[in-house]
Amino acid sequence: MTKISLKFDFANGERLGPGKVDLLEQVRDHGSIAAAGRAMGMSYRRAWLLIDRLNHMFLEPVVVTQLGGRGGGAAGLTPFGEDVVACYRALQAKTAAAVADDLAVLEAALRPKAD
């Protein structure tokens, strides 16, 4: 099955695509930037830099963090962060629906994968 992947290059130079949205979902699911990064096979530093970029690209932050202590730090999506994820996924679904017929034509013309 073909997957639709969207990347937005905004007029202000910022970018939003599947990797950043996946990272936001991992933060939501794991409650930690470090755990989200590990789940995606990236370093904590890379994950933190991406989250920091996301927090500064919009007027509102998308992730809120709590400093570590005995049990370690925590992170979660803000309500706006949840909206960003939902909006991106909705755009992805609408795009997939809009191109389904044309995509089926291309898929039908593909050479079968060799085993």
Rosetta blueprint (number, residue, H / E / L):
1 M L
2 T L
3 K L
4 I L
5 S L
6 L L
7 K L
8 F E
9 D E
10 F L
11 A L
12 N L
13 G L
14 E L
15 R E
16 L E
17 G L
18 P H
19 G H
20 K H
21 V H
22 D H
23 L H
24 L H
25 E H
26 Q H
27 V H
28 R H
29 D H
30 H H
31 G L
32 S L
33 I H
34 A H
35 A H
36 A H
37 G H
38 R H
39 A H
40 M L
41 G L
42 M L
43 S L
44 Y H
45 R H
46 R H
47 A H
48 W H
49 L H
50 L H
51 I H
52 D H
53 R H
54 L H
55 N H
56 H H
57 M H
58 F L
59 L L
60 E L
61 P L
62 V L
63 V E
64 V E
65 T E
66 Q E
67 L L
68 G L
69 G L
70 R L
71 G L
72 G L
73 G L
74 A E
75 A E
76 G E
77 L E
78 T L
79 P H
80 F H
81 G H
82 E H
83 D H
84 V H
85 V H
86 A H
87 C H
88 Y H
89 R H
90 A H
91 L H
92 Q H
93 A H
94 K H
95 T H
96 A H
97 A H
98 A H
99 V H
100 A H
101 D H
102 D H
103 L H
104 A H
105 V H
106 L H
107 E H
108 A H
109 A L
110 L L
111 R L
112 P L
113 K L
114 A L
115 D L
